[in-house]
């Protein structure tokens, strides 16, 4: 939802939303004392309900201590899981789906990576420690009344992502807020390079080096998974926000990302964060491996990023099925969408993952045709597979004829040596 699509004002009460009707939620709110003002919905679910979009997570803030929350959740018949008990968070599992319940907090100390907190009962103090005004909206589970101390409703209606209080101070508390700011702008707001919030993120961008690479990777991939992150990524490149942690991403990469987003939309293919990260990188496997290692990506993600940034030397031979056979259907789709192999028309001819052709002969078959056991078998089998692929995967009888010819050639070459 872009800023121009928003209403001029948002309601002062929480509208109906699918998540509000989930089983067990009303009972949990009652158990936490919502009717007495002791528990309120907060954060993303409130924000998204106001915008009329689906929420992924539901959070409840409460004045009760973590121990008291565990006791109340248990008495209500739900399972409490101490997922973040040191920071006051208990996950209540309601009929198989989770709700995070967090005790009101205030920061005791912060170092840009983590915070030491103390529990309290002051709602405004809890709101003041949150990052953006649109994330500090609370809703009464019983009446739906919205509590907004920092102008979050007005900012949300305007598509304005604004830090609570001094932006520099909020960034100093948690450096990840720099990347969160740009992700929230890409998802909810309008880019405003002249704002104090944007300027603070640019000025403090070198502090991203203090963060774990896993946290950086998570935020970057979440940003890239949004419908159109291109304007924000361009601004981040121009202002060198990523220079300290991802210097490989430059204006050329931003242009490639823009082209990829256009192709994805034209093909009706949903956004994919890893593919988009590959677009930001040069078509160079060593660089991709370095970035993947630096971001601590999973082995599967590293392999995919490497394949997307370097194709086989003969990737244009044999068409889309041959390309998929060499690097997998996912890899072939990535390279086609990235404009690094074949043309967009080839997407329609890609085989379903797991339905690739299978070479009907093995090394044992070549030996049965007269080839002596040894390294020559592997070399001949590789030649057979390559020519079989380039020929369009002929049927077994034609493949056998092709194999016989290659065996004869290998035997003649062995006699000459």
N, C-alpha and C positions, 0 to 999 in steps of 0.2 A: 504494500500500500504506500503510495507516494504522498508527499505532503499536499499536493493540489486535490487529491481525492478525499481528504479528510473533512469532517464537518467543522464549522466555525467554532463550535463548542461541544464539549462532551458532557454526558449526563452526570449528575451529582450522586447517582445511585448505581450500583453494579447491575448491569443488564443481565438478562438470562443468558446462560452459556451452557454448552453440553457438559462441561466438567462439573458444573454445580449440581447436576442430576445424577452423578455417579453414585453407585451404592455405597452406603456407609459414611459418606462425607458429612451429612447432617448430624448423624449420631456422634461422629468424632468431634465436630464443632461443639455439640451440646456437652460432651464429656469434658471438654477443655474450658467450659465456662463462657461460651460465646454470649449467651443471654445476659451475663453479668458484665460484659465488656472485657473479659479476660483473654479473649482470643479473636484474631482477625485474619482474614485472607490478606496476602501481601505479595507484591512483586509482579512477576511476569504474567501470572494467571489473571490478575486484576487488570493490568495494562492491556493484555490481549483481548479480554472480554470487552473492554471499553472500545476497542478498535473493531470488534466484531470478527476477530480471527481466532482460529483454534489455538488453544494453549497446550503445551507439552507437559508442563509440570504444575503441580498445585502446592503452594507453600502457605503455612499458617504460622503466624507469630503469636506468642503467648507470654503472659507474665509469669507463668509457672516454671519452676526450676526443672532441669532435665530429669531429675529423679521423680519429681511429681508428675511430669508428663508421662514417663514410663508407667507409673502406677495408674494414671487415669486411662491411658490407652489400653492397658491390660484389662482394667475393670470393664471397659466398653466392649471387650471381646475381640480386640484386634491385636496384632502382633507388633510389638515395638522393637525396632532394630537400632542400636546405638551407632549409626553411621558416622556421626560427627559430634559425639557427645562432649569432647573437649571444647568445642565451639558452640555447644548448646543445641545441637541438632539431633533429633530422633526421627527416624523414618517409621511412620505408622503404615502397616500393610493392611489395606482394606479390600478384602475379597480379591486379592491378587494384584492390586495396583497401589503404588506408593504415594504417600503424602508426607512431605517434610515439615516437621513441627520444630520451630526454633524459639528458644527463650530470648526475650528482649536482651539486647547487648549494648555495651559501649566499649570502645577501644581503649585499652590501657597503654599499649605500645605497638608500633608498627615499624617495619624495616623495608618496606617496598615489596616484600615477597610474602610475608605472613603477618598475622596480627595476634596479639595476646588480648583476650577480651575478658570483661567482667559482666556478670548477668545483672539485670535490673528490672524495673517495672515502669520505666519512663518511655512512653510510646514515641514522643518527639525525639528523644535522645537516640532511640533505636533507628528512627528514620534518618537522622542526621548523619549516621555512619554509612549509609548506603551510597552507591556511586552516582546515579543520575536521578533527576527529579521524577522522571516517568516510572522509575522502579521503586519509588518511595510512597506509593499509593496503597492505602489500607482500606479494606472493606469489611463492614460488619456482616458476619454470616447470617444473622437473623434479619436485619432490616435492609441490608445491602448498601447502607450509607457509606459514602467514600470520605475518608479523612486524608487531607492533602495539606501538608505544612509548607511546602516549598514551591508551589506553582506547577506541580507536575501535570495537572489536567490541562492547563493552558499550553504548556510546552508540548504535550502529547498531541493536542489538537492542531498546533502549528507545525508539527513535524520537527521540533527543535530538541536536539539532544544536548542537555545542559547538566554539568556537574552540580552537585549540591555544595554550596559554599565556594571556597577558593579552589579553582581547578588544579593549580600547582600542588596544593596541599593534599588534595584527594589522590593525585597521581603519585606523590611521594609515599602515601600510605600503601599503595599497591600499584606497581608499575604496569601490571597487566591491563589496567584501566585505559591505557593508551590504545591498545588494540581493541578493547571492548568499545571504546568510543567510536572508532571507525566502523566496527561491525554494526553498532546500533544506528549510526548515520546511514549506512547502506540499507539497513532493514526498515527503519522507521522514519528517517528524517531527510532533510535536504542539506547538501554539502554547503557549508558556510566558512570558507577559509579566513574570513575577517573576524570570526568570533573569538572570544577569549579562550573558549574551550579548545578549539582547533589549534590556536597558537600555543597553548600550554602543552598539548600533545606533541607538537612539532619540536618545541624547545627541549622537552624532556625525553625525546625519543632514544638518545643514547642509554638511558637507564634500562631499556629493554634487555641489555646485555646481562643484567643481574638476574633475570628470570631463568627458570629451567626451560630447556628447549622443548620439553613435552607441553608445557603451558602455552608456549608460543605456537607450536604446531596445532594445538587444539583450537586456539582462537583464529589462526589463519585459515584452517580448513573450514571452520564454521562461517567465516566471512566469505570464502570462495563458494560455499554451497548456496549462497543466497541467489535469488533470481538474476540480479544484475549488479555485481560488485565493481564493474569497470570504472565508473566515475570516481569512486572512493579509492580504488587501487591506483588510478592515475595520480590523484592528489598525494597519496602516500609516497609514490615514486618521485614526483616533482619536489616534494618537501623532504625527501631523503629520510622518511620515517623508518624504513626497513634497512637502511644502509648498514647499521651496526650488526644486525643479526642475519639478514638475507641480502648481501650485496649483489648477488647474482640477478636479482629482479630489477629490471630497468625499463626504460620507455619502450624498447622493442618488445619486451615481454608483455607490457600492458596492451600494446597494439595487437599482439597475438591473442591475448585473452579476449579482447573485444571481438576479434574475428571468430574465435571459438564460440562465444556466447551467441553470436549471430547464426552460426551453423547449427548449434544445438536447437535454437528456436525454430529454424527452418525445417529441421528434421523431426521436430517434436520429441526430442530426447531431453530428459530432465537434467538439471545441473548435476555435475559430479565434481567434488572438490579436488580429488587427486588429479583428474584429467586437467582441471583448470590450473592446478599448480604446475603441471607439466608444460602448459602453454606459457607460463611466466618464465620458464627456464629455456636456455638455448637447447637446440637439438644435439645434445652432447651427453653421452652416457656417464662419463667420469664426473661431470658437474652434477648430474642428477643423483649419482650415488653419494657424492659429498653432501649435498643438501639433505637427502633422505637420512643419512647417518647423523647429521647435525641436529635434525629435528626428531631424532629417535623414533622414526616411523617403524611400523611392524615390518617383518621380513616380506610379507605379502605385498605391502604397500611399496616397499623399496623396489621389489621386482617389477611391479607395474609401472612405477615412475621411470625406471630404467628402460623398459621396453617402449614406453611412450616417447621417450626422447632419443632413441636410437633404434632404427629398424634394420632388418637384414639387408645385405648388399643387393640381393635380387628381389626386393619386396615388390617391384612393379611387375615381375614375371608371373604369369599364371592367374592374375586377377585376384578378386577378394577372397575366394575360397582358399587359394594357395597361400595368401598372406595370413589368413586365419590359421591355417595348418602350421605355418612356421612359428607364429608368435601368439596364437590363441585368439579366439573371437574378440575378447575384451581388448586385447592389445591392438588388434586390427581396427576395431571401431575407434579406439582412441586416436590412432595415427591418421585415420581418414578424417575424423572431425577436426584434428589439429592441422589439417592441410599438409601433412608430411608423407602421405602415401595415397596413390590412386586419386579418385574423384568422389564427390559426395554421392553420386549415383551408385557407387559400389556398396553403400550401406545396405541397400535392399537385398543384395545377394550374399550377405554374410550368413554363414550357417549358424544355427542355434548352438550355444555353448554346450559341449558334450556330444555334439553330433558331427564331429569332424571325420573326414575319411580316414581309413586305416590301411596302411600298406599291407597288401595281402601276402607278401613273401617275407622270409626271415633269412638270417645268415645261414641257418641250416639248409634252407632251400638252395642257396647259392653253392654250398658245398656239395649238395646232391647233384647239382648241375656240372660238377667237375672242378670247382675252385678249391685249391688246397686250403686247409685250415691255417689261420694266422692273420696277421694284420691286413693282408690283402682283402680278406672278407669284409672287414669293417669299412675299408675304403670303397670297395665296390658297392656295398649296401648304401653308403652315403650318396654315391653317384646315382644309384638306382632311385633312391628317394627323391633326389633333386630333380631328375629328369621326369620321374612319374608325376611329381607336383607340377612342374612346368607344362607337362602335357595335358593337364586338366584331370588327373586322377583316372586314368583309363581302367577298364574292368580287368579282372584277374587274368584272362587269357592274353590280353594285350600286354599286361604288366609282365607276364611270364616271358613273352617274346622279347620285350625290352631287356629283361634280366639276362636272358640267354646271350643276347648281343654283347652286353657289358661283361659277362663272364668270359666270352671269347676274346674280347679286347684286352681284358686283364691278363689272360693266359698268354696272349701274343706279346704283351708288354713285358711279362715276366721272362719270356724266352729270350728277348732282346737284351735284357740286363745281365 
